């Protein structure tokens, strides 16, 4: 019998789950404030959904299998494709813009290491039906607010535009599949492999030199380097021979300026030669992290062709996926942050000679009044119950002895003030008032 979960898949103990739930609740609260409606898609999807545009890295690492009818299925490796499928089918009649949010577990057959598990959680938000740069900026705004409210104040963004490199490659009639492979190689740091593919696709040396210059250019710090017109003009000069690439760079500048104006005041680094592994990106792309993390904690971008690929009408779209599991690992291992599970404020203990029917009666009265409490089920001595209640951060210890039972009463001890009072069980309003005063 195997008593451990499969490699790369983790049990979550109460403290770990409490941290995860804090992050999830924060993501939900923030995207709800911006008008995103939550949806849920199946953990199991058909292989074809991710085969087309999820990228080489994901295709090679999917958990795939055949169902009993012989259809090839996968455990979802990411969620954006599923959301795009939903928009192209069940939401096709909804007027744009459509704002959708989600919380989901995903699966990839990665080699387990820091920031990479085979089962991991993501929280995402996507906008469908708008090509307005305000929608791209909104994704940055929501991401910024999520990190800020989680407590990751030292966040920063790396921002690029898939249209810059794609436009240069398209001018040499490089087909989309080859573009995808080239951009994937650049994203993985295999730049010489990317340049070799360009040469095989008859891309001129001058264009390869331009792409190499873009890829190797240092990031442009918004608000610092971007204030130096010479730096921006140098990039514009590099792109001057490719109108589509120049237009993409100008779109990137507009998005970042809108995000900054709307309150995103964390460092933003423009990277004209940036690429991301997912093949469906068509425009603005970004990654978000903090200085001492080893990996990005959030990433996304624009994917204007994905809904159409799944049979829907042409629909511009932009979104991102926050790495909940990565943030959890970072907060625990790098910041030493712990979140204690939320418990009731009252612990009820009783002496062994008390009739359990009286205990049940008291519990019924209290819970009928929506008073949360935890009851001792192993009949500790009162001193042990007191130690347990203090150790687990209870505010009150509710005590029932034989005399309380005979008088139809309970005793309640304030564990902080070390004050104990006794009252009739019908005076349940006093307990509610006590709880209201400390909450």
Secondary structure as UniProt FT lines:
FT   TURN            7..8
FT   HELIX           14..33
FT   TURN            34..35
FT   STRAND          37..38
FT   STRAND          44..46
FT   HELIX           47..51
FT   TURN            52..53
FT   HELIX           56..59
FT   TURN            60..61
FT   STRAND          63..66
FT   TURN            68..69
FT   STRAND          72..75
FT   HELIX           80..88
FT   TURN            89..93
FT   STRAND          98..107
FT   TURN            114..115
FT   STRAND          119..128
FT   HELIX           133..150
FT   TURN            153..154
FT   STRAND          155..161
FT   HELIX           162..170
FT   TURN            171..173
FT   HELIX           176..187
FT   TURN            188..189
FT   HELIX           191..200
FT   TURN            201..202
FT   HELIX           205..216
FT   STRAND          220..221
FT   TURN            222..224
FT   HELIX           225..227
FT   HELIX           229..238
FT   TURN            239..241
FT   HELIX           243..261
FT   TURN            262..263
FT   STRAND          267..270
FT   TURN            272..273
FT   TURN            279..280
FT   STRAND          284..290
FT   TURN            291..292
FT   STRAND          298..302
FT   TURN            304..305
FT   HELIX           306..309
FT   TURN            310..311
FT   STRAND          317..323
FT   HELIX           324..333
FT   TURN            334..335
FT   STRAND          346..350
FT   TURN            352..353
FT   HELIX           356..368
FT   TURN            369..370
FT   STRAND          373..375
FT   HELIX           382..391
FT   TURN            392..393
FT   STRAND          396..400
FT   HELIX           402..406
FT   TURN            407..408
FT   STRAND          409..414
FT   TURN            415..418
FT   STRAND          419..424
FT   TURN            425..426
FT   HELIX           428..438
//
